[in-house]
Amino acid sequence: MQSSAGSALAPSRSLPRARVLAAGLALQLAFGLVFAWGEVAPYVREANHWPSWLLGAVFSATPLGYGMGTLVGGRLADRLPPRRLCWAGLVLLLVGLAVAFALPSGLTFLAFYAFLGLGVGGGVALTGTVAALVQVFPDRSGTMGGAATAAYAVSAIFQAPALGALIPHLGWLGALRVVGAASLLPGLALLALMPSLPSPRLTAGGRAARSVRELLRPPAVWTGCILVFSGAVLGPYAAVALASDVIGSGLGAVLATAAVVVFAAGNATGRLVAGLASDRLGTGRVILTVLGLESVAAMLLFTGLGPLSAPAAALAAGLSLGGSNGVMGRLALEAAPEAPNSTFGILFAAFAAGAVVGPIGGALTGGPAAWLLVGAPALLGFAVLVLRSRLLRRS
Protein backbone atom coordinates (compact mmCIF):
# COMPACT_ATOMS: atom_id res chain seq x y z
CA MET A 1 0.00 0.00 0.00
CA GLN A 2 1.32 3.41 -0.87
CA SER A 3 0.10 6.96 -0.60
CA SER A 4 -0.47 8.77 -3.85
CA ALA A 5 1.42 11.81 -2.64
CA GLY A 6 4.60 10.24 -1.39
CA SER A 7 4.92 6.69 -2.58
CA ALA A 8 3.23 6.04 -5.90
CA LEU A 9 5.66 5.89 -8.77
CA ALA A 10 4.75 7.83 -11.89
CA PRO A 11 5.41 4.95 -14.32
CA SER A 12 2.89 2.77 -12.46
CA ARG A 13 0.01 4.61 -14.11
CA SER A 14 0.99 3.15 -17.48
CA LEU A 15 1.20 -0.44 -16.24
CA PRO A 16 -1.47 -2.93 -17.34
CA ARG A 17 -3.78 -2.42 -14.40
CA ALA A 18 -6.20 -5.15 -15.39
CA ARG A 19 -3.53 -7.86 -15.14
CA VAL A 20 -2.42 -6.66 -11.73
CA LEU A 21 -6.01 -6.49 -10.49
CA ALA A 22 -6.93 -9.93 -11.85
CA ALA A 23 -3.83 -11.61 -10.45
CA GLY A 24 -4.14 -9.98 -7.04
CA LEU A 25 -7.81 -10.82 -6.59
CA ALA A 26 -7.45 -14.39 -7.92
CA LEU A 27 -4.59 -14.99 -5.49
CA GLN A 28 -6.79 -13.94 -2.57
CA LEU A 29 -9.51 -16.39 -3.63
CA ALA A 30 -7.20 -19.30 -2.82
CA PHE A 31 -6.59 -18.13 0.75
CA GLY A 32 -10.31 -17.66 1.41
CA LEU A 33 -10.52 -21.40 2.05
CA VAL A 34 -10.28 -20.58 5.75
CA PHE A 35 -13.91 -19.39 5.79
CA ALA A 36 -15.16 -22.73 4.48
CA TRP A 37 -13.94 -24.46 7.66
CA GLY A 38 -17.30 -23.79 9.28
CA GLU A 39 -18.92 -26.00 6.63
CA VAL A 40 -16.42 -28.82 7.24
CA ALA A 41 -16.21 -28.65 11.04
CA PRO A 42 -19.44 -30.56 11.90
CA TYR A 43 -18.37 -33.46 9.67
CA VAL A 44 -14.87 -33.53 11.17
CA ARG A 45 -16.40 -33.72 14.64
CA GLU A 46 -18.72 -36.55 13.60
CA ALA A 47 -16.20 -38.61 11.61
CA ASN A 48 -12.96 -38.01 13.51
CA HIS A 49 -14.29 -36.92 16.91
CA TRP A 50 -12.15 -33.79 17.09
CA PRO A 51 -13.13 -31.81 20.21
CA SER A 52 -14.66 -28.36 19.91
CA TRP A 53 -11.51 -26.65 21.16
CA LEU A 54 -9.45 -28.28 18.38
CA LEU A 55 -11.95 -27.31 15.68
CA GLY A 56 -11.84 -23.75 16.99
CA ALA A 57 -8.06 -23.83 17.25
CA VAL A 58 -7.69 -24.86 13.60
CA PHE A 59 -9.66 -21.78 12.60
CA SER A 60 -7.86 -19.54 15.11
CA ALA A 61 -4.42 -20.69 13.97
CA THR A 62 -5.08 -19.06 10.61
CA PRO A 63 -5.53 -15.49 11.90
CA LEU A 64 -2.64 -16.06 14.31
CA GLY A 65 -0.38 -16.91 11.39
CA TYR A 66 -2.06 -14.23 9.29
CA GLY A 67 -1.20 -11.59 11.85
CA MET A 68 2.44 -12.63 11.81
CA GLY A 69 2.42 -12.78 8.02
CA THR A 70 0.95 -9.30 7.60
CA LEU A 71 3.25 -7.82 10.24
CA VAL A 72 6.35 -9.16 8.47
CA GLY A 73 4.89 -8.72 5.00
CA GLY A 74 3.91 -5.13 5.69
CA ARG A 75 7.48 -4.23 6.60
CA LEU A 76 8.79 -6.03 3.51
CA ALA A 77 6.16 -4.42 1.27
CA ASP A 78 7.70 -1.02 2.00
CA ARG A 79 11.00 -2.38 0.63
CA LEU A 80 10.46 -5.18 -1.92
CA PRO A 81 8.59 -5.55 -5.23
CA PRO A 82 5.04 -6.69 -4.42
CA ARG A 83 4.97 -9.62 -6.84
CA ARG A 84 7.81 -11.25 -4.91
CA LEU A 85 5.66 -11.23 -1.76
CA CYS A 86 2.70 -12.66 -3.67
CA TRP A 87 4.80 -15.61 -4.85
CA ALA A 88 6.21 -16.17 -1.36
CA GLY A 89 2.69 -16.34 0.09
CA LEU A 90 1.53 -18.77 -2.58
CA VAL A 91 4.51 -21.08 -2.01
CA LEU A 92 3.79 -21.16 1.73
CA LEU A 93 0.17 -22.09 0.99
CA LEU A 94 1.21 -24.91 -1.34
CA VAL A 95 3.57 -26.33 1.28
CA GLY A 96 0.99 -26.07 4.07
CA LEU A 97 -1.80 -27.75 2.10
CA ALA A 98 0.50 -30.47 0.76
CA VAL A 99 1.64 -31.54 4.24
CA ALA A 100 -1.84 -31.40 5.81
CA PHE A 101 -3.56 -33.26 2.97
CA ALA A 102 -0.82 -35.92 2.76
CA LEU A 103 -0.59 -36.47 6.55
CA PRO A 104 -4.01 -35.44 7.90
CA SER A 105 -4.25 -35.03 11.67
CA GLY A 106 -5.22 -32.39 14.17
CA LEU A 107 -1.57 -31.37 14.48
CA THR A 108 -0.86 -31.03 10.76
CA PHE A 109 -4.09 -29.13 10.12
CA LEU A 110 -3.30 -26.82 13.01
CA ALA A 111 0.35 -26.19 12.12
CA PHE A 112 0.51 -26.52 8.32
CA TYR A 113 -2.98 -26.09 6.86
CA ALA A 114 -4.08 -23.27 9.15
CA PHE A 115 -1.03 -21.53 10.62
CA LEU A 116 1.60 -21.83 7.88
CA GLY A 117 -0.41 -22.10 4.67
CA LEU A 118 -3.59 -20.10 5.11
CA GLY A 119 -2.12 -18.00 7.93
CA VAL A 120 1.47 -16.88 7.36
CA GLY A 121 1.18 -17.44 3.62
CA GLY A 122 -2.10 -15.56 3.48
CA GLY A 123 -0.72 -12.59 5.41
CA VAL A 124 2.35 -12.27 3.21
CA ALA A 125 0.24 -12.63 0.06
CA LEU A 126 -2.27 -10.01 1.23
CA THR A 127 0.36 -7.37 1.90
CA GLY A 128 1.89 -8.07 -1.51
CA THR A 129 -1.52 -7.89 -3.18
CA VAL A 130 -2.54 -4.63 -1.50
CA ALA A 131 0.85 -3.05 -2.22
CA ALA A 132 0.53 -4.02 -5.89
CA LEU A 133 -3.05 -2.77 -6.24
CA VAL A 134 -2.43 0.55 -4.53
CA GLN A 135 0.69 1.06 -6.63
CA VAL A 136 -1.40 0.96 -9.82
CA PHE A 137 -4.50 2.59 -8.26
CA PRO A 138 -2.79 5.15 -5.98
CA ASP A 139 -5.88 7.30 -5.36
CA ARG A 140 -8.07 4.43 -4.14
CA SER A 141 -6.26 2.93 -1.18
CA GLY A 142 -9.42 2.14 0.78
CA THR A 143 -11.21 0.67 -2.21
CA MET A 144 -8.25 -1.51 -3.21
CA GLY A 145 -7.71 -2.75 0.34
CA GLY A 146 -11.41 -3.58 0.59
CA ALA A 147 -11.42 -5.29 -2.81
CA ALA A 148 -8.44 -7.48 -1.93
CA THR A 149 -9.90 -8.65 1.36
CA ALA A 150 -13.36 -9.04 -0.24
CA ALA A 151 -11.89 -11.42 -2.81
CA TYR A 152 -10.32 -13.31 0.09
CA ALA A 153 -13.73 -13.75 1.69
CA VAL A 154 -15.96 -14.19 -1.36
CA SER A 155 -14.51 -17.58 -2.26
CA ALA A 156 -16.39 -19.21 0.63
CA ILE A 157 -19.65 -18.35 -1.14
CA PHE A 158 -18.69 -20.96 -3.73
CA GLN A 159 -16.49 -23.22 -1.63
CA ALA A 160 -19.05 -23.91 1.12
CA PRO A 161 -21.76 -25.25 -1.25
CA ALA A 162 -19.12 -27.21 -3.19
CA LEU A 163 -17.92 -28.83 0.02
CA GLY A 164 -21.49 -29.53 1.10
CA ALA A 165 -22.12 -31.32 -2.21
CA LEU A 166 -18.86 -33.28 -2.22
CA ILE A 167 -18.61 -34.37 1.42
CA PRO A 168 -21.33 -37.07 1.18
CA HIS A 169 -19.40 -38.66 -1.69
CA LEU A 170 -15.74 -38.02 -0.83
CA GLY A 171 -15.76 -37.44 2.91
CA TRP A 172 -14.66 -34.17 4.46
CA LEU A 173 -10.96 -34.68 3.69
CA GLY A 174 -11.45 -35.72 0.06
CA ALA A 175 -13.82 -32.83 -0.53
CA LEU A 176 -11.39 -30.37 1.05
CA ARG A 177 -8.57 -31.67 -1.14
CA VAL A 178 -10.60 -31.17 -4.32
CA VAL A 179 -11.87 -27.70 -3.40
CA GLY A 180 -8.43 -26.63 -2.15
CA ALA A 181 -6.72 -27.67 -5.38
CA ALA A 182 -9.39 -26.00 -7.51
CA SER A 183 -9.04 -22.77 -5.52
CA LEU A 184 -5.29 -22.63 -6.13
CA LEU A 185 -5.32 -22.85 -9.92
CA PRO A 186 -6.66 -19.38 -10.90
CA GLY A 187 -4.22 -17.56 -8.62
CA LEU A 188 -1.30 -19.66 -9.81
CA ALA A 189 -2.09 -19.02 -13.48
CA LEU A 190 -2.81 -15.30 -13.21
CA LEU A 191 0.10 -14.55 -10.90
CA ALA A 192 2.41 -15.98 -13.56
CA LEU A 193 0.98 -13.36 -15.95
CA MET A 194 1.14 -10.48 -13.48
CA PRO A 195 3.56 -7.76 -14.65
CA SER A 196 6.59 -6.95 -12.57
CA LEU A 197 6.18 -3.88 -10.36
CA PRO A 198 8.96 -1.73 -8.93
CA SER A 199 9.92 -1.59 -5.28
CA PRO A 200 8.16 1.24 -3.42
CA ARG A 201 9.99 4.11 -1.86
CA LEU A 202 10.90 3.28 1.69
CA THR A 203 9.63 6.49 3.25
CA ALA A 204 8.42 9.91 2.30
CA GLY A 205 10.91 12.75 2.23
CA GLY A 206 13.97 10.54 2.71
CA ARG A 207 13.37 9.97 6.43
CA ALA A 208 14.56 6.80 8.12
CA ALA A 209 12.07 3.96 8.41
CA ARG A 210 10.20 3.94 11.72
CA SER A 211 10.13 0.95 14.05
CA VAL A 212 6.94 -0.84 14.99
CA ARG A 213 7.02 0.82 18.42
CA GLU A 214 7.31 4.26 16.82
CA LEU A 215 4.48 3.50 14.41
CA LEU A 216 2.24 2.44 17.30
CA ARG A 217 2.82 5.66 19.24
CA PRO A 218 0.34 8.01 17.46
CA PRO A 219 -3.25 7.78 18.77
CA ALA A 220 -4.51 7.19 15.23
CA VAL A 221 -2.62 3.89 15.13
CA TRP A 222 -3.11 2.41 18.60
CA THR A 223 -6.79 3.35 18.77
CA GLY A 224 -7.20 1.92 15.28
CA CYS A 225 -5.72 -1.36 16.52
CA ILE A 226 -8.25 -1.55 19.36
CA LEU A 227 -11.12 -0.76 17.01
CA VAL A 228 -10.29 -3.42 14.43
CA PHE A 229 -9.74 -5.91 17.27
CA SER A 230 -13.18 -5.06 18.68
CA GLY A 231 -14.82 -5.76 15.34
CA ALA A 232 -13.00 -9.05 14.77
CA VAL A 233 -13.98 -11.23 17.75
CA LEU A 234 -17.56 -12.34 17.07
CA GLY A 235 -17.28 -12.98 13.33
CA PRO A 236 -14.51 -15.61 13.48
CA TYR A 237 -16.36 -17.53 16.19
CA ALA A 238 -19.49 -17.41 14.02
CA ALA A 239 -17.47 -18.82 11.12
CA VAL A 240 -16.69 -21.88 13.25
CA ALA A 241 -19.83 -22.30 15.37
CA LEU A 242 -22.70 -20.96 13.27
CA ALA A 243 -23.35 -24.13 11.24
CA SER A 244 -23.22 -26.32 14.34
CA ASP A 245 -25.61 -24.00 16.20
CA VAL A 246 -28.08 -24.04 13.32
CA ILE A 247 -28.00 -27.84 13.18
CA GLY A 248 -28.21 -28.03 16.98
CA SER A 249 -31.33 -25.83 16.87
CA GLY A 250 -33.05 -28.45 14.72
CA LEU A 251 -33.06 -26.30 11.58
CA GLY A 252 -31.27 -28.87 9.40
CA ALA A 253 -28.12 -29.12 7.31
CA VAL A 254 -29.56 -27.18 4.37
CA LEU A 255 -30.21 -24.07 6.45
CA ALA A 256 -26.81 -24.54 8.12
CA THR A 257 -25.11 -24.40 4.72
CA ALA A 258 -27.27 -21.43 3.76
CA ALA A 259 -26.21 -19.62 6.94
CA VAL A 260 -22.53 -20.24 6.13
CA VAL A 261 -23.06 -18.88 2.61
CA VAL A 262 -24.93 -15.82 3.91
CA PHE A 263 -22.15 -15.20 6.43
CA ALA A 264 -19.53 -15.48 3.68
CA ALA A 265 -21.52 -13.15 1.41
CA GLY A 266 -21.87 -10.61 4.21
CA ASN A 267 -18.18 -10.90 5.02
CA ALA A 268 -17.15 -10.30 1.41
CA THR A 269 -19.68 -7.50 0.89
CA GLY A 270 -18.69 -5.81 4.14
CA ARG A 271 -15.04 -5.72 3.12
CA LEU A 272 -15.70 -4.15 -0.27
CA VAL A 273 -18.35 -1.70 0.94
CA ALA A 274 -16.25 -0.66 3.94
CA GLY A 275 -13.29 0.04 1.67
CA LEU A 276 -15.40 2.12 -0.71
CA ALA A 277 -17.19 3.93 2.12
CA SER A 278 -13.97 4.74 3.97
CA ASP A 279 -12.69 6.56 0.87
CA ARG A 280 -15.88 8.62 0.68
CA LEU A 281 -17.35 8.93 4.18
CA GLY A 282 -14.31 8.52 6.41
CA THR A 283 -13.33 5.70 8.72
CA GLY A 284 -15.30 6.79 11.81
CA ARG A 285 -18.75 6.19 10.33
CA VAL A 286 -17.70 2.84 8.92
CA ILE A 287 -16.36 1.63 12.27
CA LEU A 288 -19.50 2.80 14.08
CA THR A 289 -21.63 0.76 11.67
CA VAL A 290 -19.39 -2.28 12.14
CA LEU A 291 -19.74 -2.18 15.92
CA GLY A 292 -23.51 -1.76 15.66
CA LEU A 293 -23.83 -4.80 13.39
CA GLU A 294 -21.66 -6.87 15.70
CA SER A 295 -23.91 -5.99 18.65
CA VAL A 296 -27.04 -6.95 16.68
CA ALA A 297 -25.52 -10.29 15.68
CA ALA A 298 -24.56 -11.08 19.28
CA MET A 299 -28.09 -10.48 20.55
CA LEU A 300 -29.73 -12.51 17.78
CA LEU A 301 -27.42 -15.46 18.36
CA PHE A 302 -27.76 -15.26 22.14
CA THR A 303 -31.56 -15.28 22.10
CA GLY A 304 -31.78 -18.40 19.91
CA LEU A 305 -31.95 -19.21 16.22
CA GLY A 306 -35.01 -19.65 14.04
CA PRO A 307 -35.64 -19.89 10.29
CA LEU A 308 -35.47 -16.09 9.96
CA SER A 309 -33.09 -15.10 12.74
CA ALA A 310 -30.39 -17.58 11.64
CA PRO A 311 -29.72 -15.96 8.24
CA ALA A 312 -30.20 -12.48 9.74
CA ALA A 313 -27.59 -13.18 12.42
CA ALA A 314 -25.27 -14.71 9.83
CA LEU A 315 -25.56 -11.62 7.65
CA ALA A 316 -24.93 -9.19 10.53
CA ALA A 317 -21.94 -11.22 11.75
CA GLY A 318 -20.47 -11.41 8.26
CA LEU A 319 -20.94 -7.71 7.54
CA SER A 320 -19.37 -6.69 10.84
CA LEU A 321 -16.34 -8.93 10.34
CA GLY A 322 -15.90 -7.80 6.75
CA GLY A 323 -16.35 -4.14 7.59
CA SER A 324 -13.72 -4.25 10.32
CA ASN A 325 -11.32 -5.74 7.80
CA GLY A 326 -12.18 -3.55 4.82
CA VAL A 327 -11.63 -0.26 6.64
CA MET A 328 -7.98 -0.99 7.46
CA GLY A 329 -6.55 0.20 4.15
CA ARG A 330 -7.78 3.76 4.67
CA LEU A 331 -7.01 3.64 8.41
CA ALA A 332 -3.39 2.78 7.66
CA LEU A 333 -2.93 5.48 5.05
CA GLU A 334 -4.48 8.18 7.25
CA ALA A 335 -2.50 7.15 10.33
CA ALA A 336 0.96 6.83 8.72
CA PRO A 337 1.10 7.99 5.09
CA GLU A 338 4.90 7.64 5.10
CA ALA A 339 4.72 3.91 5.99
CA PRO A 340 1.24 2.65 5.06
CA ASN A 341 2.24 -0.96 4.36
CA SER A 342 3.92 -1.37 7.74
CA THR A 343 0.94 0.26 9.46
CA PHE A 344 -1.46 -1.97 7.55
CA GLY A 345 0.46 -4.97 8.85
CA ILE A 346 0.19 -3.69 12.43
CA LEU A 347 -3.55 -3.10 12.11
CA PHE A 348 -4.05 -6.52 10.59
CA ALA A 349 -2.11 -8.10 13.44
CA ALA A 350 -4.63 -6.52 15.83
CA PHE A 351 -7.48 -7.82 13.67
CA ALA A 352 -5.89 -11.27 13.72
CA ALA A 353 -5.62 -11.16 17.51
CA GLY A 354 -9.37 -10.69 17.71
CA ALA A 355 -9.89 -13.57 15.31
CA VAL A 356 -7.76 -15.79 17.57
CA VAL A 357 -9.51 -14.79 20.79
CA GLY A 358 -13.04 -15.19 19.41
CA PRO A 359 -13.14 -18.87 18.42
CA ILE A 360 -11.09 -20.04 21.41
CA GLY A 361 -13.00 -17.96 23.95
CA GLY A 362 -16.34 -18.93 22.45
CA ALA A 363 -15.47 -22.63 22.37
CA LEU A 364 -14.29 -22.61 25.99
CA THR A 365 -17.45 -20.80 27.15
CA GLY A 366 -19.97 -22.68 25.02
CA GLY A 367 -23.73 -22.29 24.84
CA PRO A 368 -25.61 -19.02 24.40
CA ALA A 369 -23.27 -17.23 26.82
CA ALA A 370 -20.47 -17.62 24.27
CA TRP A 371 -22.21 -15.15 21.96
CA LEU A 372 -22.36 -12.54 24.72
CA LEU A 373 -18.66 -13.05 25.41
CA VAL A 374 -17.57 -12.61 21.79
CA GLY A 375 -19.96 -9.69 21.31
CA ALA A 376 -18.73 -7.78 24.38
CA PRO A 377 -15.67 -6.20 22.65
CA ALA A 378 -18.07 -4.11 20.56
CA LEU A 379 -18.88 -2.16 23.74
CA LEU A 380 -15.18 -1.44 24.18
CA GLY A 381 -15.08 -0.33 20.57
CA PHE A 382 -17.83 2.26 21.07
CA ALA A 383 -15.90 3.81 23.97
CA VAL A 384 -12.59 3.84 22.06
CA LEU A 385 -14.26 5.41 19.03
CA VAL A 386 -15.34 8.36 21.18
CA LEU A 387 -11.87 8.60 22.73
CA ARG A 388 -10.22 8.44 19.30
CA SER A 389 -12.32 11.31 18.01
CA ARG A 390 -11.28 13.52 20.92
CA LEU A 391 -7.59 12.61 20.67
CA LEU A 392 -7.43 13.25 16.94
CA ARG A 393 -9.11 16.64 17.33
CA ARG A 394 -6.39 17.66 19.78
CA SER A 395 -3.51 16.49 17.57
N, C-alpha and C positions, 0 to 999 in steps of 0.2 A: 504494500500500500504506500502511496506517495502523495504528497500534496501537490496540487497543480502549480502553486507559486514557487516552491523551493525544490521539488524533487523530480517532477516530470521532465523527461528529456524531449527536446523539440522533435527529433527524428521519429519518436514513437507515434506521432500523429499520422505518419504515412505508412505505418506497418499494417499488414492485413488483419484488421481487427476481428473479422468474423472467425478466422482460424484460431486466434487466441481465445476468443469467447467460447467457441465450440469445444476446444480441447480442455479448457479450464472447467467448464460445467460438466462435461462428460467424465472427467477425472473424479469430480466430487460425487457423481452418481454411484461409483464403485464403493466409496467409503460409507455411503448411507445405509449399508447392510446392517449397521448397528441397530437401527430403528425397527428392523424386522424381527429382532430377538423376542419381542413381546408375543409375536405369533408363534414362535417355536417353543418358548418356555413351558407352556402347559404340557406339551408332548414329551419334552425332555424329562419333566417331573414324573410323568406317567410311565415312560419306558425305562428310564435309567435311574429314577428315584433320587435325583439331585435335590438336596434340601433348598428351601426358599432362599436362605442366605447365599448359597452358591449361585443360584440363578440371578439374584440381584448383584452379586459380586462380579459375575461375567459382564453384566451391563455396565457396572460402575468402573470396571477396569479400563473400559474404553475412554471415558472422559478423563480418567486419571492420566492415562498415556497421552491423550489428546492435549491436555493442559501442558504436559512436559514438551510435547512436540511443537505446540504453537509458541511456547516460551523460547525454545531454542530456535525454531524456524523463524520467528519474528526478528530475532537478533541477526540471523543469517540473511534474511530477506532485505535488510538494510545494507548488505554488503555483496551478495552474490546474485548472479542472473537467476530470475525466477524459475525458468524451465529446469534448471539443475535441481532445485528443491522439489519440483513436481515429480521428477523421475526418482529422486531419493524416496519420497513418500510412497510411490507406487511399488518400488522394489521391497520396501518394508512390508507392505500389504501382501505381496506375493509370498514372501517368506513366512509371514504369520499364518496365512491361510493354508499354505502347503503343509506346515508342521501340524496344525490343529486337525486338518482333514485326514492326514495320513496316520496320525497317532491320537485319535479322539479320546479325551478324558477331561475331567473338570480342570485339572492343572494346565493342560495344553490350551484349552479354550480360554482360560483365565489369562495365561501369560502370553500366548502367541496370537490367538485369534483376536482377543479383545485388546489387551494392553499394547502389544508390539504392532500388530497389523493395522487394525482399525483405529487404535489410539495414537501411538507415536507416529506411525505412518500417516494417519489422517491429519494430525496437527501440522506436520511438516508440509504435506501436500496442500493444505488449506492456505497456509501463509504464502506458499509459492503461487498458488492460484490467484489469491487476492492481490498480491504484488504485481502479477502479470496483468490482471484486468485493470487495475487502477493506473498502471503505466500507460495503457493504450486508451483508457477512458478517464483522464486525470480530473475532470470536473464532476465526476459522479462516484465519489468514494463510497458514500452510503449505499447507493443503488448497487454498485458492483459487489460490495461486501455482502449485502442482502441476497443478491442473485447467487453468489457462490455458495453460501450456506443453505439457500433454498434448494439448490440442485442437490446438495448433500442430503437433505431431508426428503425430497420429493420421490426418491427412488423407492422408499418403503410403500408408497401408494401402489406400486406395481409388484414389488417383491413380496409383500404380505399375502395378497391373493394367490400369487404363484406358489408360494410355500404352502398355503392352505390347500391348494389343488394337488400338489405333488406329495405331500406328507403321507396321505393314505396309501400311496403306491410305492414310495421309495423310503419311507421312514423319515424322521426329522433330519438325520445326518445326510442321507442321500439327497434329499430335497435341498438342503443348505449348500451342499457341494455344487449342485446344478445351478442354483440361483447365483451363488457366489461367482462361479466361473463366467456365467453369462453377464454379470454386472461388470466384470473386469474388462471385457473385450472392447467396448466403445472407447473407454478412456485410454487403453493401450494403443489403439489404432490412431485416435485423433491427437494424442500427445506426440506420437512420432511425426505428425504433420505440422505440429505447432512451430511457428517461426522462432528463431532465437531472439531473445530480448537482451538489451544491455544491462549491466549492473547498475543499480540506482546510486545516486549520490549518497554518501554516508550521512551527512548532516547538512543543514542549511547554513549558509554563511561561513563555511569552513571551520565551525566549532568542533571540538572533540566530542566523540560519542559519549552519551550519558549512560551511567550504570543503571541497573534495574532499581536500586535504592533511590537514586536521584530522580528517575522517572516516576516513581511512586509518590514522591514528596508533594507535588501540587494537589490541592483538593479535588481538581477535576478528574484526576486519575484514581486516587484512592476511594473517593466516593463512587466513582464509576464502577470500580471493582465490587464494592458492596452491593450496588444496585443490580449488576448482572448476576451476581451470586444469588440475590434474593429472588430473581425471576427464573432461576435454573434448578430449583430443588424439587418442586412438585412434578414438573413435566417428565423428568427421567424416571421417577418412580411410577408414574402412570404408564410409561412405555413398557415397563416390566410387568406391572400388576393389573393393568386395566382389563386385559383379556381374561385373566383368571377370575377377577371380581365379577365380570359379566357372566361367565360360565357358572360361578358359584352362586349367583343370584337367580339361577334357573332360566336365564334368557337364551341359552343355547350357543353353539359354536358359530353359527352364521352371524348372529348379532355381535359376537365377540370379535370376529374377523372384521365386520363392518366398523366396529368401534376403533380397532387398530388403524384401519384405513382412514377414518375420519380424523383421528389423532395425527396421523402422518400428513394428511392434507392440510390440517390446521397449522402444523409445525412448519411445513414448507411455505404456505401462504403467509404466515406470520413473519417469517424471515425476509421474504421479498417485500412485503408491504411495509415492514418496519424500516428496511433500508431506504425505500422510496420516500416514506414519510419523514424520516430523519433528515433527508436532504431538503425537504420543503417546509416542514413544520417545526423542526428542532427536535432534539433528543428528549427533552423533559416531558413533552406530551406523550411521546411514544412509550416512555418508561412508565408513566402514570397509567396508561391503558393496559400495559403488560401486567402490572401489579393488580389492577382491578380484575382482569380476566383470571389470574391465578387464584384470587380470593373466591371468585364465583365457582371455579372448578372444585376447589377444596370443599366448599359447602355442599355442592351437588353430590360429590362422591361420599362425603361423610353421612349424608342423610339417607343414602341408599339408592340403588340403581333400578330404573324401570326402562321400558321400551323407548321412552322419549328422553329421559334424563341421561341415559348412558351415552348416546351420541352427542348430546348437548355438553356433557362434562368432558367427553373426549375432545370436542372441538375447542372448548375454552382452554383445556390443558395444553393442547397442541399450539394454539395461537399464542398463549403466554410464553411457552418455551421458545417458539420461533421468534417472537418479537424481542425477547431478551437477547437472543443471538444476533438477529439482524441489525440491531441498533449499534453494535460495537464498532463497525467501520467508521461511522461518523463520530462516535464518542472518541475513538483513538485519534482521529485527525484533529478534532477540536482541542483535545487535551494536550497533544504534543505534536504539532505539525512538523517539527524538525526530525522526529523519529516515530512516524506513525506505525511502521511495521512492528517495531519493538513494543510499542504501547498496545497495539492490537494483541500481541502475544500475551502480554500481562493481563489484559482484560479477559482474554479467552481462558487463561489459567484460572481466574476467579470463577468464570462460568463453569469450567470443568470441575472445580471444587464443589460447587453446588450440585452438579450432576453425579458426583461421587457420594455426597452426603445423603441425597434424597433416597435412592434405592436401598442403601444399607440401613439408614434410619427407619425407613418405612417397613422394610422386611423384619427388622428386629422388634418393632412396635406391633405390627400386625393389626388386623381388624379395622373398623371404621376410624379408630383413634389415629391410625397411621396417616390418614388424609389430613387431619388437623395438624399433625406434627410437620408434615412436608409443606403445608400451606402457611404455617406461621411466619416464615421469613418474609412473606409479602408485607406483613405489618412493619417489620424492620425497614423494609424498602420504602414505605410511605414516609417514615420519619426521616430517613437519610435523604430522600428527595427534597424535603423541605430544608434540611440543613445544607444540602448542596447548593440550593438556590441562593441562600443567604451568603454562603462563603464565596460563591462566584461573583455576587454583586459587590462584595468588598474588595475583591482582587482586581 
